[in-house]
Amino acid sequence: MRDPKELYELERQGVTALAAARAAAESDSGPVLLYHFEGFMDAGEAGGQVVTHLLEHGSPQVVARFDHDRLVDYRARRPAMTFDRESWTAYDPPEILLQLVHDSVGAPFLVLTGPEPDTEWELFAAAVAELVERFEVRLAVDFHGIPMGVPHTRPVGLTPHGTRLDLAPGHPKWFDQAQVPGSAQALLEYRLAEAGHDVLGFAVHVPHYIARSAYPAAAVTILESVQSATGLVLPGTELRRKVDEVYADIEDQLAQGDGELRSAIQGMEGQYDAVSGAVSRESLLAETADLPSADELGRRFEEFLAEHERDTE
């Protein structure tokens, strides 16, 4: 394997700012790393909303830049360019950045985000692992939304995964094993865990009938779960305000529909209630409720990705 350092460049000011922030925090523990990449599965734009929200409120400062020329296939995801009358006047290149962010009380943490790498996943994972070790990251947390047969009228559920499930207790198991399409985000979690680093992931459950629209309730669930697991104090007022707006919009659309979707949602409500009453069982697959199998979940993931790819094209 080539040298992982070839894939990124450190920003001196960002590195210095991170060191100063850690010194000011007077803590022996390293920073938390949060990461999410655009382009793979993110039902309800759950992970994307969280990252955008954190960067808008956290005074981000670049610590490292990854070589997007090597990692991104421009023909698959063409960057935007601006043509003004008779010449090209602007180019918006993709960026994969590691940034220093601060929570509501000034505690530093790191956010890694950008388009999902199209190539060199293993070298990318090795490069991130180097940065995790260099900056003494104590916990790496990733998150995204997945489409599920759940109703919007019930609390948003999530599936935690990784090596530190003790930081996210109380969530029932939805299935024991499933084979789904891989992602750079999942591989990064896998490789970091292999190397002995603490990792935690959150797959938040988004009603499949609104998976292609922004679903703030899912983003809020991720934000609260990350906050609980890491001790960070994360702002969330704006996202929470959007939750009621989206729920009202969904109800308006249902009221204007033909009743078929409403009936389907009522069926999902019954299924959800049957499952939620048996959370003490080891696995929800043991229940008599008509839950999706691992194969069905994998198929739903693939269908969701296929729809996303068609929209992109």
KAZI-V721967 format. One record per backbone hydrogen bond with DSSP energy under -0.5 kcal/mol. CO is the residue of the C=O (numbers start at 1). NH is the residue of the N-H. Records with the same first field share a line. If there is no record, write none. Layout:
CO: NH  NH
This chain:
3: 6
4: 7
5: 8
7: 67
9: 65
10: 12
11: 15
12: 16
13: 17
14: 18
15: 19
16: 20
17: 21
18: 22
19: 23
20: 24
21: 25
22: 26  27
23: 26
31: 138  139
32: 34  110
33: 141
34: 112
35: 143
36: 114
37: 40
38: 116
42: 45
43: 46
44: 215
45: 49
46: 50
47: 51
48: 52
49: 53
50: 54
51: 55
52: 56
53: 57
54: 58
55: 60
58: 102
61: 100
63: 11
64: 98
65: 9
66: 68
67: 70  71
68: 72
71: 118  119
72: 74
73: 76  77
80: 92
81: 83
82: 84  89  90
83: 85
84: 86  87
87: 84
90: 82
91: 93
92: 80
95: 97
96: 66
97: 99  113
98: 63  64
99: 111
100: 61
101: 109
103: 106
107: 103
109: 101
110: 34
111: 99  113
112: 36
113: 97
114: 38
120: 124
121: 125
122: 126
123: 127
124: 128
125: 129
126: 130
127: 131
128: 132
129: 133
130: 134
131: 135
132: 137
133: 136
135: 31
139: 33
140: 200
141: 35
142: 202
144: 204
145: 43
146: 206
148: 150  208
151: 154
157: 205
158: 160
159: 203
161: 201
164: 167
165: 168
170: 172
173: 284
178: 180
183: 187
184: 188
185: 189
186: 190
187: 191
188: 192
189: 193
190: 194
191: 195
192: 197
193: 196
198: 140
199: 163  164
200: 142
201: 161
202: 144  204
203: 159
204: 146  206
206: 148
207: 210
208: 211
210: 213
211: 44
215: 218  219
216: 220
217: 221
218: 222
219: 223
220: 224
221: 225
222: 226
223: 227
224: 228
225: 229
226: 230
227: 231
232: 234
233: 104
236: 240
237: 241
238: 242
239: 243
240: 244
241: 245
242: 246
243: 247
244: 248
245: 249
246: 250
247: 251
248: 252
249: 253
250: 254
251: 255
252: 256
254: 257
259: 263
260: 264
261: 265
262: 266
263: 267
264: 268
265: 269
266: 270
267: 271
268: 272
269: 273
270: 274
271: 275
272: 276
273: 277
275: 278
276: 279
278: 281
283: 286
284: 287
289: 291
293: 297
294: 298
295: 299
296: 300
297: 301
298: 302
299: 303
300: 304
301: 305
302: 306
303: 307
304: 308
305: 309
306: 310
307: 311
308: 312
309: 313
